[in-house]
């Protein structure tokens, strides 16, 4: 197969994968496909079946996703030199504009009146009563004014700095005494409440919220006393987040610190304007930041829908999904005592957020940190969040004299400062903190505990698909393997030696490791299914991941499909493979599941000549099938051998394939169609894979409660 070439923009990012000629017929552009994914997120807000506050949440997620897309991708696309790539920017805008209109319609026509029916009112300044304006004015004086910095935009003064994702009010000032006119700018503070509650002139039980920018708008004359204030333009800017600093003379830590600082000053890639924006202000801003008209977006309603996370958190349980509390895994002790004995009894597969993250992975590290028999704890850390219990456990372990090593990925985008902070906290107590292998991001999800047992050392490991982040563990679906299998633990020990010692990559016995063995092994597995099919043996591939983009993998899947291998791909985000093309990909089905939890797990199944799915091969791990994951990151995929664990992995895949409630199917024309359950459907077909998995998790928990000494748990 023709080898793909990559179009690089500097050393810090790849614009797009250059598509081999052999794949052009079945290729979908990754950026257009990503926008399709975000449209599926928006569809959750537009869906009549979605509870009202969940609609508000999905409107906010849609904007949050879109912000990240512009920060990561648009600067690269704008720097591109080819006509095709400039044409792609136009296509992206054309695809996006109807989504923004639908988002605005949903907010103004569904969310706002829907909340009003429950006595919750979202209002503008000109919709307030005199009493409410007086209350808002008092709030402005007490809680807002001191946080503001009123500025003017004047040719003789430096232009005000506009920070990334900041919202500003821009308007004309007229100084009557000096007969002078200029523009002014007030930034809306990002660390205050976005929706301010007011109580005046409301019947009992009703609630009223006003956007912070509206309160500033209504009181801005207090900041510019004696001046005449003209009409106001609300604007929000987005800056590039791809920072390139090439200096081999400074340490990685200093380099990342410099990149974080520099990101604040990266070029503006988008400006959004609120309704009624002044055309002269828009043009001045366009010229100031060297943008094209296509980089300006007129927003029909709200400017920043991420503020709706505040509204989505209102205490109205009837307006949101039924709460879900993760349950203790039946094979693990609820108090943590006996954790290691449980793992010696057999491997354990955890599935979050159905199984408790706190009661499994967090407890695994916490128990080890205080366990007198533990001699070492080692972890990778990609995104670990604020106030993380893992760092506290590692600190405690180091203070107890245990060997502690943490491979911290300080180049995890948007988490650099947090990761640097936790690295310093660990180093302060004597833990060994390293930053992985030069040139490769450490994306593997690994934890290793080494204990003295019976005069020897025994290792226990966790290999997962998600980050060690307690908050996202309640929102993302991820799987993890807890095991003391010597073959696996030997590989993990060797891998940590590589990550901390910077030796040659280990020759793993069991683990699949990127960037060395993972891609070749995946290609082998796909080829093996192709050969099984050609020989008349059972063959099938089912793969669940976040993104699919690697040309070599896609080429191998096309070859397998041409041989007749049934291939089911469950890809949450963008997918560059077009299914259903006669003679090319007609045995490939692609679906995406979008629901209350973000589908994040990577699970791969290969039938390997076996009729029953659980007799085949299963793998889980950190890597999507993308060029960057397979070639530019440290990623780990592990096989799962235990029969009960394979049954549970197949259950996840099977429920996902049967889902007709939250699933979308990709057609051969490159568009996604949402599935809808038939009237008499039951199980995952009726209410979706996520709800079905919550139900079976409850059933298992109840079974164990009724039969606590059962030798078999119904997986």
C-alpha positions as CSV (number, residue, x, y, z in Angstrom):
1,X,0.0,0.0,0.0
2,X,1.2,3.5,-0.8
3,X,2.7,5.1,2.3
4,X,1.0,8.4,3.4
5,X,2.9,11.6,3.7
6,X,2.1,14.3,6.3
7,X,1.8,18.0,5.7
8,X,3.4,19.5,8.7
9,X,2.9,23.1,10.0
10,X,6.1,23.5,12.1
11,X,7.1,20.8,14.5
12,X,4.2,21.1,16.9
13,X,1.3,19.9,14.9
14,X,0.0,18.1,11.8
15,X,-2.5,19.9,9.6
16,X,-3.9,16.8,8.0
17,X,-2.9,13.4,6.8
18,X,-2.1,13.3,3.1
19,X,-4.4,10.7,1.7
20,X,-3.0,7.9,-0.4
21,X,-4.5,7.7,-3.9
22,X,-5.8,4.2,-3.1
23,X,-8.0,5.6,-0.3
24,X,-9.4,8.8,-1.8
25,X,-12.7,7.1,-2.8
26,X,-13.4,6.1,0.8
27,X,-11.8,9.0,2.7
28,X,-13.7,11.6,4.7
29,X,-11.9,14.8,5.8
30,X,-11.1,14.7,9.6
31,X,-12.2,18.3,10.2
32,X,-15.5,18.0,8.4
33,X,-16.1,14.8,10.2
34,X,-15.3,16.4,13.5
35,X,-18.0,19.1,12.9
36,X,-20.4,16.2,12.1
37,X,-19.6,14.8,15.6
38,X,-20.3,18.2,17.2
39,X,-23.6,18.4,15.4
40,X,-24.5,15.1,17.0
41,X,-23.7,16.7,20.4
42,X,-26.0,19.6,19.4
43,X,-28.7,17.1,18.3
44,X,-28.9,16.0,22.0
45,X,-30.0,19.5,22.8
46,X,-32.5,19.6,20.0
47,X,-33.9,16.1,20.8
48,X,-37.4,16.3,22.3
49,X,-36.5,13.3,24.5
50,X,-33.7,15.2,26.3
51,X,-34.7,16.8,29.6
52,X,-34.7,20.6,29.7
53,X,-31.6,21.2,31.8
54,X,-29.7,18.5,29.9
55,X,-30.6,20.5,26.7
56,X,-28.9,23.5,28.3
57,X,-25.9,21.3,29.2
58,X,-25.5,20.0,25.6
59,X,-25.7,23.6,24.2
60,X,-22.8,24.4,26.5
61,X,-20.8,21.3,25.5
62,X,-21.3,22.1,21.8
63,X,-19.7,25.5,22.3
64,X,-16.9,24.2,24.5
65,X,-16.1,21.6,21.9
66,X,-16.2,24.2,19.2
67,X,-13.9,26.5,21.1
68,X,-11.3,23.7,21.4
69,X,-11.7,23.0,17.7
70,X,-10.9,26.6,16.7
71,X,-8.0,26.8,19.1
72,X,-6.4,23.5,17.9
73,X,-7.3,23.3,14.2
74,X,-8.2,26.7,12.6
75,X,-4.8,28.4,12.9
76,X,-3.3,25.4,11.1
77,X,-5.9,25.5,8.4
78,X,-5.6,29.3,8.0
79,X,-1.8,28.9,7.6
80,X,-2.2,26.3,4.9
81,X,-1.0,27.3,1.4
82,X,-3.0,25.2,-0.9
83,X,-6.3,26.2,-2.5
84,X,-7.9,22.9,-1.4
85,X,-7.1,23.7,2.2
86,X,-8.4,27.2,2.0
87,X,-11.5,25.7,0.4
88,X,-11.8,23.5,3.4
89,X,-12.0,26.5,5.7
90,X,-15.0,27.7,3.6
91,X,-16.6,24.3,3.8
92,X,-16.2,24.2,7.5
93,X,-17.8,27.7,7.9
94,X,-20.7,26.7,5.6
95,X,-21.3,23.6,7.6
96,X,-21.1,25.4,10.9
97,X,-23.4,28.4,10.3
98,X,-26.6,26.3,10.3
99,X,-25.5,24.6,13.5
100,X,-25.0,28.0,15.2
101,X,-28.5,29.1,14.0
102,X,-30.0,25.8,15.4
103,X,-28.2,26.4,18.7
104,X,-29.6,29.9,19.0
105,X,-33.1,28.7,18.1
106,X,-33.0,26.0,20.8
107,X,-31.9,28.4,23.4
108,X,-34.4,31.2,22.7
109,X,-37.4,29.0,21.6
110,X,-37.0,25.9,23.8
111,X,-34.7,26.4,26.8
112,X,-35.8,30.0,27.8
113,X,-39.6,29.4,27.5
114,X,-39.2,25.9,28.9
115,X,-37.5,27.2,32.0
116,X,-40.2,29.9,32.3
117,X,-42.9,27.3,32.6
118,X,-41.1,26.1,35.7
119,X,-40.7,29.6,37.2
120,X,-37.1,30.2,36.1
121,X,-36.7,33.3,33.9
122,X,-33.6,34.3,31.9
123,X,-33.9,38.0,31.0
124,X,-32.0,40.8,29.4
125,X,-31.5,44.2,30.9
126,X,-34.3,45.8,28.9
127,X,-36.7,43.1,30.2
128,X,-36.2,44.0,33.9
129,X,-38.5,46.0,36.1
130,X,-37.3,49.1,37.7
131,X,-36.9,47.3,41.0
132,X,-34.9,44.5,39.4
133,X,-32.6,47.1,37.7
134,X,-32.1,48.8,41.0
135,X,-31.1,45.4,42.6
136,X,-28.8,44.6,39.7
137,X,-27.2,48.1,40.1
138,X,-26.6,47.4,43.7
139,X,-25.0,44.0,42.8
140,X,-22.8,45.8,40.2
141,X,-21.6,48.3,42.8
142,X,-20.9,45.7,45.5
143,X,-19.6,42.6,43.5
144,X,-18.6,43.7,39.9
145,X,-17.3,47.2,39.6
146,X,-14.1,46.7,41.5
147,X,-13.2,43.7,39.2
148,X,-13.5,45.8,36.0
149,X,-10.9,47.8,34.2
150,X,-12.5,50.3,32.0
151,X,-10.2,51.2,29.0
152,X,-10.3,53.3,26.0
153,X,-9.1,52.5,22.5
154,X,-7.1,55.5,21.3
155,X,-4.4,55.9,18.6
156,X,-2.0,57.4,21.2
157,X,-2.5,54.5,23.7
158,X,-1.5,50.9,23.5
159,X,-4.3,48.7,22.2
160,X,-6.0,46.7,25.0
161,X,-4.9,43.1,25.3
162,X,-7.8,40.7,24.6
163,X,-7.3,37.3,26.3
164,X,-8.4,34.0,24.8
165,X,-12.2,33.3,25.0
166,X,-12.7,36.6,26.7
167,X,-16.0,38.5,26.2
168,X,-15.9,42.3,25.9
169,X,-18.2,45.2,25.6
170,X,-17.0,47.7,23.0
171,X,-18.7,51.1,22.4
172,X,-18.1,54.7,21.4
173,X,-17.5,57.4,24.0
174,X,-18.2,61.0,23.4
175,X,-16.4,63.5,25.7
176,X,-18.6,66.6,25.4
177,X,-16.1,69.0,27.2
178,X,-13.2,68.1,24.9
179,X,-15.4,67.5,21.9
180,X,-13.5,64.1,21.5
181,X,-14.8,60.8,20.4
182,X,-13.2,57.3,20.9
183,X,-14.0,53.7,21.5
184,X,-14.0,52.0,24.9
185,X,-13.6,48.4,26.0
186,X,-14.8,46.6,29.2
187,X,-13.9,43.0,29.7
188,X,-16.5,40.8,31.2
189,X,-14.7,39.1,34.2
190,X,-14.3,35.3,33.7
191,X,-14.1,34.5,37.4
192,X,-17.5,35.8,38.5
193,X,-20.9,34.4,38.2
194,X,-22.1,34.4,34.6
195,X,-25.8,34.3,35.5
196,X,-26.7,36.7,38.3
197,X,-29.8,35.8,40.4
198,X,-32.3,38.6,41.2
199,X,-35.2,38.5,43.7
200,X,-37.0,41.8,43.3
201,X,-40.6,41.9,42.0
202,X,-40.9,38.1,41.8
203,X,-43.7,35.9,43.2
204,X,-42.7,33.3,45.8
205,X,-41.0,30.3,44.2
206,X,-39.9,32.0,41.0
207,X,-36.2,32.6,40.0
208,X,-34.7,35.2,37.7
209,X,-31.3,35.2,36.2
210,X,-29.5,38.0,34.2
211,X,-26.3,37.5,32.2
212,X,-23.4,39.3,33.9
213,X,-22.6,41.2,30.6
214,X,-26.1,42.6,30.7
215,X,-25.6,44.0,34.2
216,X,-22.4,45.6,33.1
217,X,-24.1,47.0,30.0
218,X,-26.8,48.5,32.2
219,X,-24.4,50.1,34.6
220,X,-21.4,51.0,32.3
221,X,-22.2,54.7,32.6
222,X,-20.9,54.4,36.2
223,X,-17.4,53.6,34.8
224,X,-17.3,56.6,32.4
225,X,-18.9,59.4,34.3
226,X,-19.6,62.5,32.3
227,X,-19.2,60.7,29.0
228,X,-21.9,60.0,26.4
229,X,-22.1,56.3,25.7
230,X,-23.0,55.0,22.3
231,X,-24.5,51.6,21.2
232,X,-22.6,48.6,22.5
233,X,-21.0,45.7,20.7
234,X,-20.5,42.4,22.5
235,X,-17.6,40.4,21.1
236,X,-15.6,37.3,22.1
237,X,-12.3,36.3,20.7
238,X,-10.6,32.9,20.2
239,X,-6.8,32.5,20.0
240,X,-4.7,29.8,18.6
241,X,-3.5,27.2,21.2
242,X,-0.8,25.6,19.0
243,X,2.4,27.2,20.4
244,X,5.8,26.5,18.9
245,X,8.9,27.5,20.8
246,X,12.1,25.9,19.4
247,X,14.9,26.3,21.9
248,X,17.0,23.2,22.8
249,X,19.0,25.2,25.3
250,X,16.3,25.2,28.0
251,X,14.8,22.4,29.9
252,X,11.5,20.7,29.0
253,X,9.9,22.2,32.1
254,X,11.0,25.7,31.2
255,X,9.9,25.1,27.6
256,X,6.4,24.2,28.6
257,X,6.2,27.1,31.0
258,X,7.2,29.4,28.1
259,X,4.6,27.8,25.9
260,X,1.8,28.3,28.4
261,X,2.8,32.0,28.7
262,X,3.1,32.4,25.0
263,X,-0.3,30.9,24.3
264,X,-2.0,34.0,25.8
265,X,-0.5,36.0,22.9
266,X,-1.0,33.6,20.0
267,X,-2.9,35.0,17.0
268,X,-6.6,35.5,17.1
269,X,-8.4,32.9,14.9
270,X,-12.0,33.9,15.4
271,X,-14.2,36.7,16.6
272,X,-17.8,36.2,17.6
273,X,-20.2,39.2,17.8
274,X,-23.5,39.5,19.6
275,X,-26.7,40.7,18.0
276,X,-26.7,44.2,16.7
277,X,-22.9,44.6,16.5
278,X,-21.6,47.9,15.1
279,X,-20.2,47.2,11.6
280,X,-17.4,49.8,12.1
281,X,-16.3,47.9,15.3
282,X,-16.4,44.6,13.5
283,X,-14.3,45.9,10.6
284,X,-11.8,47.6,12.9
285,X,-11.3,44.3,14.9
286,X,-11.0,42.3,11.7
287,X,-8.2,44.6,10.5
288,X,-6.5,44.8,13.9
289,X,-6.1,41.0,14.1
290,X,-5.5,40.4,10.4
291,X,-8.6,38.2,9.8
292,X,-10.7,37.6,6.8
293,X,-14.5,38.2,6.8
294,X,-14.9,34.4,7.1
295,X,-13.2,34.5,10.5
296,X,-16.0,36.7,11.9
297,X,-19.2,35.1,13.3
298,X,-22.4,36.9,14.0
299,X,-24.1,35.0,16.9
300,X,-27.9,35.2,16.8
301,X,-28.4,34.9,20.5
302,X,-25.9,34.2,23.3
303,X,-22.2,34.8,22.6
304,X,-20.8,32.2,25.0
305,X,-23.1,29.2,25.7
306,X,-20.6,27.6,28.0
307,X,-22.1,29.9,30.7
308,X,-25.1,27.6,30.5
309,X,-23.3,25.0,32.6
310,X,-24.4,27.3,35.5
311,X,-28.0,27.0,34.5
312,X,-27.8,23.3,33.9
313,X,-26.8,22.9,37.5
314,X,-30.0,24.4,38.9
315,X,-31.7,22.2,41.5
316,X,-34.6,20.8,39.4
317,X,-34.2,17.0,39.3
318,X,-37.3,16.6,37.3
319,X,-35.6,18.6,34.5
320,X,-32.5,16.4,34.1
321,X,-31.5,12.8,33.7
322,X,-32.2,10.5,36.6
323,X,-29.1,10.7,38.8
324,X,-26.6,7.9,38.5
325,X,-24.3,6.9,41.4
326,X,-21.5,4.5,40.4
327,X,-21.7,1.2,42.3
328,X,-19.0,-0.8,44.0
329,X,-17.5,-3.5,41.8
330,X,-18.7,-6.9,43.1
331,X,-15.2,-8.5,43.0
332,X,-13.6,-5.6,45.0
333,X,-13.9,-5.0,48.8
334,X,-15.8,-1.8,49.5
335,X,-13.5,-0.8,52.3
336,X,-10.3,-1.5,50.4
337,X,-9.1,-4.1,52.8
338,X,-8.3,-7.3,50.9
339,X,-7.8,-5.4,47.6
340,X,-4.6,-7.3,46.8
341,X,-6.1,-10.6,47.9
342,X,-9.0,-10.0,45.5
343,X,-6.6,-9.4,42.6
344,X,-4.7,-12.6,43.4
345,X,-8.0,-14.4,43.2
346,X,-8.4,-13.3,39.6
347,X,-8.2,-10.4,37.1
348,X,-10.8,-7.6,37.5
349,X,-12.3,-5.5,34.8
350,X,-13.8,-2.2,35.9
351,X,-16.2,-0.1,33.7
352,X,-16.6,3.5,34.7
353,X,-18.9,5.3,35.5
354,X,-21.0,2.2,36.1
355,X,-18.4,0.7,38.5
356,X,-17.1,3.1,41.1
357,X,-13.8,4.7,40.2
358,X,-13.3,5.8,43.8
359,X,-13.9,2.3,45.1
360,X,-11.5,0.7,42.6
361,X,-8.7,2.6,41.0
362,X,-8.5,5.4,43.5
363,X,-8.6,2.8,46.3
364,X,-6.0,0.7,44.6
365,X,-3.4,3.5,44.9
366,X,-4.7,4.7,48.3
367,X,-4.5,1.3,49.9
368,X,-1.0,0.8,48.5
369,X,0.2,4.1,49.8
370,X,-0.4,3.0,53.4
371,X,0.3,-0.7,53.0
372,X,3.4,-1.7,54.9
373,X,4.2,-4.4,52.4
374,X,4.2,-2.0,49.4
375,X,7.7,-1.0,48.4
376,X,7.0,1.0,45.2
377,X,4.2,2.8,43.4
378,X,4.5,4.1,39.8
379,X,2.0,5.9,37.7
380,X,1.6,7.8,34.4
381,X,-0.3,11.0,34.6
382,X,-1.8,12.7,31.5
383,X,-4.8,14.7,32.9
384,X,-5.3,14.3,36.6
385,X,-7.4,17.3,37.5
386,X,-7.5,19.6,40.5
387,X,-7.4,18.4,44.1
388,X,-6.5,14.9,42.9
389,X,-6.5,12.1,45.5
390,X,-3.9,10.3,43.5
391,X,-1.2,12.9,44.2
392,X,-2.2,12.9,47.8
393,X,-1.8,9.1,47.9
394,X,1.6,9.3,46.2
395,X,2.7,12.0,48.6
396,X,1.7,9.8,51.5
397,X,3.5,6.9,50.0
398,X,6.7,8.9,49.6
399,X,6.5,10.2,53.1
400,X,6.2,6.6,54.3
401,X,9.5,5.8,52.6
402,X,8.1,3.9,49.6
403,X,9.7,4.3,46.1
404,X,7.4,6.6,44.2
405,X,7.7,7.4,40.5
406,X,5.3,9.5,38.4
407,X,5.7,9.9,34.6
408,X,4.0,13.3,34.2
409,X,3.0,14.4,30.7
410,X,3.4,18.2,31.1
411,X,2.6,18.8,27.5
412,X,-1.0,17.6,27.8
413,X,-2.7,20.6,26.1
414,X,-4.6,23.0,28.4
415,X,-3.4,21.0,31.4
416,X,0.2,22.0,31.4
417,X,0.0,24.4,34.4
418,X,-1.9,21.9,36.5
419,X,0.5,19.1,35.7
420,X,3.5,21.3,36.5
421,X,2.0,22.1,39.8
422,X,1.5,18.5,40.8
423,X,5.0,17.6,39.6
424,X,6.4,20.2,42.0
425,X,4.2,18.8,44.8
426,X,5.5,15.3,44.3
427,X,9.1,16.4,44.0
428,X,8.9,18.3,47.3
429,X,8.4,15.0,49.2
430,X,11.0,13.1,47.3
431,X,9.0,11.4,44.7
432,X,10.7,10.8,41.3
433,X,9.0,12.8,38.6
434,X,10.0,12.4,35.0
435,X,8.5,13.8,31.8
436,X,8.7,10.7,29.7
437,X,10.6,10.0,26.5
438,X,11.8,13.1,24.5
439,X,9.7,13.7,21.4
440,X,6.8,11.4,22.5
441,X,3.8,12.3,24.6
442,X,3.1,9.7,27.3
443,X,-0.6,8.9,26.8
444,X,-0.6,5.4,28.3
445,X,-2.8,4.9,31.4
446,X,-0.7,2.8,33.8
447,X,-0.4,2.3,37.5
448,X,2.0,-0.2,39.1
449,X,2.2,-1.4,42.8
450,X,5.0,-3.6,43.9
451,X,4.7,-5.5,47.2
452,X,6.8,-7.8,49.3
453,X,5.0,-11.2,49.6
454,X,6.4,-14.4,51.0
455,X,10.0,-13.3,50.6
456,X,9.6,-12.2,47.0
457,X,8.2,-9.2,45.1
458,X,4.8,-9.3,43.4
459,X,3.6,-6.6,41.1
460,X,0.0,-5.4,40.6
461,X,-1.0,-3.2,37.7
462,X,-3.9,-1.2,36.4
463,X,-4.1,-0.6,32.6
464,X,-6.9,1.7,31.5
465,X,-8.5,3.6,28.7
466,X,-9.1,6.8,30.7
467,X,-7.2,9.4,32.7
468,X,-6.6,9.2,36.5
469,X,-9.2,12.0,36.9
470,X,-11.9,11.6,39.5
471,X,-14.3,14.1,37.9
472,X,-14.2,12.8,34.3
473,X,-14.4,9.2,35.7
474,X,-18.0,10.0,36.6
475,X,-18.7,11.5,33.1
476,X,-16.7,9.4,30.7
477,X,-17.1,5.7,29.9
478,X,-13.8,3.9,30.4
479,X,-12.6,0.4,31.1
480,X,-9.6,-0.8,33.1
481,X,-7.9,-4.0,33.9
482,X,-6.6,-4.8,37.4
483,X,-4.3,-7.8,37.4
484,X,-1.2,-9.4,39.0
485,X,-0.6,-11.6,36.0
486,X,3.2,-12.0,35.9
487,X,3.4,-11.8,32.1
488,X,1.6,-8.5,32.1
489,X,3.3,-7.0,35.1
490,X,6.8,-7.9,33.8
491,X,6.0,-5.8,30.7
492,X,4.7,-2.9,32.8
493,X,7.8,-3.0,35.0
494,X,10.0,-2.9,31.9
495,X,8.0,-0.1,30.4
496,X,8.4,2.1,33.5
497,X,12.1,1.4,33.4
498,X,12.1,2.7,29.9
499,X,10.0,5.8,30.7
500,X,12.1,6.8,33.7
501,X,15.5,5.6,32.6
502,X,15.3,6.6,28.9
503,X,16.8,3.3,27.8
504,X,15.8,1.5,24.6
505,X,12.1,0.6,24.3
506,X,11.4,-2.7,26.0
507,X,10.6,-5.9,24.1
508,X,7.2,-6.6,25.6
509,X,6.0,-10.1,25.9
510,X,2.3,-9.3,26.0
511,X,1.6,-5.6,25.8
512,X,1.2,-3.7,22.5
513,X,3.3,-0.6,22.7
514,X,3.3,2.6,20.5
515,X,5.2,3.7,18.7
516,X,7.0,0.4,18.3
517,X,4.8,-2.7,18.2
518,X,1.2,-1.4,18.3
519,X,0.6,-0.5,14.7
520,X,2.4,-3.6,13.3
521,X,0.4,-5.8,15.7
522,X,-2.9,-4.2,14.8
523,X,-2.2,-4.7,11.1
524,X,-1.3,-8.3,11.8
525,X,-4.6,-8.8,13.7
526,X,-6.6,-7.3,10.8
527,X,-4.7,-9.3,8.3
528,X,-5.3,-12.5,10.3
529,X,-9.1,-11.9,10.2
530,X,-8.7,-11.4,6.4
531,X,-7.0,-14.8,6.1
532,X,-9.6,-16.5,8.3
533,X,-12.3,-15.1,6.1
534,X,-10.6,-16.3,2.9
535,X,-10.1,-19.7,4.4
536,X,-13.9,-20.0,5.3
537,X,-13.3,-19.7,9.0
538,X,-15.3,-17.3,11.3
539,X,-13.9,-13.8,11.1
540,X,-15.1,-10.5,12.5
541,X,-13.7,-7.2,13.8
542,X,-15.5,-5.0,16.3
543,X,-13.6,-1.9,17.4
544,X,-14.7,0.9,19.8
545,X,-12.6,4.1,19.9
546,X,-12.8,7.9,19.9
547,X,-11.4,8.7,16.5
548,X,-10.3,6.8,13.3
549,X,-7.8,8.4,11.0
550,X,-4.7,6.4,10.5
551,X,-4.3,5.6,6.7
552,X,-2.5,2.3,7.2
553,X,-5.1,1.0,9.5
554,X,-7.9,2.2,7.2
555,X,-6.2,0.6,4.2
556,X,-6.0,-2.7,6.1
557,X,-9.7,-2.5,7.0
558,X,-10.5,-1.9,3.4
559,X,-8.6,-5.0,2.4
560,X,-10.4,-7.0,5.1
561,X,-13.7,-5.7,3.9
562,X,-13.0,-6.7,0.3
563,X,-12.3,-10.2,1.6
564,X,-15.8,-10.1,3.2
565,X,-14.8,-9.7,6.9
566,X,-17.8,-8.1,8.8
567,X,-16.4,-5.0,10.5
568,X,-18.3,-2.9,13.1
569,X,-16.6,0.3,14.1
570,X,-18.0,2.3,17.1
571,X,-16.3,5.7,16.7
572,X,-17.6,8.5,18.9
573,X,-15.8,11.4,17.2
574,X,-14.4,11.9,13.7
575,X,-14.0,8.9,11.3
576,X,-12.1,9.3,8.1
577,X,-13.3,6.0,6.6
578,X,-16.4,6.0,4.4
579,X,-18.3,2.8,4.9
580,X,-20.6,0.9,2.5
581,X,-18.7,1.7,-0.8
582,X,-19.3,-1.3,-3.1
583,X,-16.2,-3.3,-3.6
584,X,-14.2,-1.3,-1.1
585,X,-15.9,-1.0,2.3
586,X,-19.3,-2.6,1.9
587,X,-18.9,-4.9,4.9
588,X,-17.9,-2.0,7.2
589,X,-20.5,-0.4,9.4
590,X,-19.7,2.8,11.4
591,X,-21.8,4.1,14.3
592,X,-21.4,6.8,16.9
593,X,-23.0,6.9,20.3
594,X,-23.6,10.3,22.0
595,X,-25.4,10.3,25.3
596,X,-25.3,11.5,28.9
597,X,-21.8,10.0,29.3
598,X,-19.0,10.7,26.9
599,X,-18.0,7.4,25.3
600,X,-14.2,7.2,25.8
601,X,-13.3,3.5,26.1
602,X,-11.1,1.8,23.5
603,X,-12.1,-1.9,23.1
604,X,-11.0,-4.1,20.2
605,X,-12.3,-7.5,19.3
606,X,-11.0,-10.0,16.7
607,X,-12.9,-13.3,16.2
608,X,-9.7,-15.2,15.3
609,X,-11.5,-18.1,13.7
610,X,-13.9,-18.6,16.6
611,X,-17.7,-18.7,16.2
612,X,-18.6,-17.4,19.7
613,X,-17.4,-13.8,20.4
614,X,-15.9,-14.5,23.8
615,X,-13.7,-17.2,22.3
616,X,-12.0,-14.6,20.2
617,X,-9.4,-12.0,21.2
618,X,-10.1,-8.8,23.2
619,X,-7.8,-5.8,23.8
620,X,-8.3,-2.6,25.7
621,X,-6.0,0.4,26.1
622,X,-5.2,4.1,25.6
623,X,-4.8,4.4,21.8
624,X,-7.2,5.5,19.1
625,X,-6.5,4.4,15.6
626,X,-4.9,7.8,14.7
627,X,-1.5,8.5,13.2
628,X,-0.4,10.6,16.2
629,X,-1.4,7.9,18.7
630,X,0.3,5.1,16.8
631,X,3.4,7.0,15.8
632,X,4.0,9.9,18.2
633,X,2.9,8.8,21.6
634,X,3.6,6.3,24.2
635,X,0.4,4.2,24.2
636,X,-0.4,0.8,25.7
637,X,-2.9,-1.8,24.6
638,X,-3.3,-5.0,26.6
639,X,-5.0,-8.3,25.8
640,X,-7.7,-9.5,28.1
641,X,-7.7,-13.2,28.7
642,X,-10.1,-14.1,31.5
643,X,-13.4,-15.5,30.2
644,X,-15.6,-13.5,32.5
645,X,-13.9,-10.3,31.6
646,X,-14.2,-11.0,27.9
647,X,-17.9,-11.6,28.4
648,X,-18.2,-8.2,30.0
649,X,-16.3,-6.5,27.2
650,X,-18.5,-8.2,24.6
651,X,-21.6,-7.1,26.6
652,X,-20.3,-3.5,26.2
653,X,-19.8,-3.9,22.4
654,X,-23.0,-5.8,21.9
655,X,-25.1,-3.2,23.7
656,X,-23.4,-0.5,21.6
657,X,-24.2,-2.4,18.4
658,X,-27.8,-2.9,19.4
659,X,-28.4,0.7,20.5
660,X,-31.2,2.4,18.6
661,X,-31.7,5.3,21.0
662,X,-28.4,7.1,21.2
663,X,-26.7,5.7,18.1
664,X,-26.0,7.4,14.7
665,X,-25.0,5.4,11.6
666,X,-22.6,6.7,9.0
667,X,-23.8,6.3,5.5
668,X,-21.8,5.8,2.3
669,X,-22.6,9.4,1.4
670,X,-20.6,10.5,4.4
671,X,-23.6,11.7,6.5
672,X,-24.8,10.4,9.8
673,X,-28.4,9.3,10.4
674,X,-29.9,9.0,13.9
675,X,-31.5,5.7,14.7
676,X,-34.9,5.5,16.4
677,X,-36.2,2.4,18.3
678,X,-39.2,0.6,16.9
679,X,-42.3,0.7,19.0
680,X,-42.0,-2.7,20.6
681,X,-38.2,-2.5,21.2
682,X,-36.7,-3.4,24.6
683,X,-33.3,-3.3,26.2
684,X,-30.5,-1.4,24.5
685,X,-32.6,-1.1,21.3
686,X,-35.2,0.8,23.3
687,X,-33.4,3.0,25.8
688,X,-29.8,2.8,24.6
689,X,-26.5,1.2,25.6
690,X,-25.8,3.5,28.5
691,X,-29.1,3.1,30.2
692,X,-28.9,-0.7,29.6
693,X,-25.5,-0.8,31.3
694,X,-26.8,1.1,34.3
695,X,-29.6,-1.4,34.6
696,X,-27.3,-4.5,34.4
697,X,-24.9,-2.9,36.9
698,X,-27.8,-2.4,39.4
699,X,-28.8,-6.0,38.8
700,X,-25.4,-7.4,39.6
701,X,-25.0,-5.2,42.6
702,X,-28.4,-6.5,43.9
703,X,-27.4,-10.1,43.2
704,X,-24.2,-9.8,45.2
705,X,-26.1,-8.1,48.0
706,X,-28.6,-11.1,48.1
707,X,-26.0,-13.8,47.6
708,X,-22.8,-12.3,49.1
709,X,-20.8,-15.5,48.9
710,X,-21.7,-16.4,45.4
711,X,-18.8,-18.0,43.5
712,X,-20.0,-16.7,40.2
713,X,-21.1,-13.1,39.4
714,X,-23.6,-12.9,36.5
715,X,-21.6,-11.2,33.8
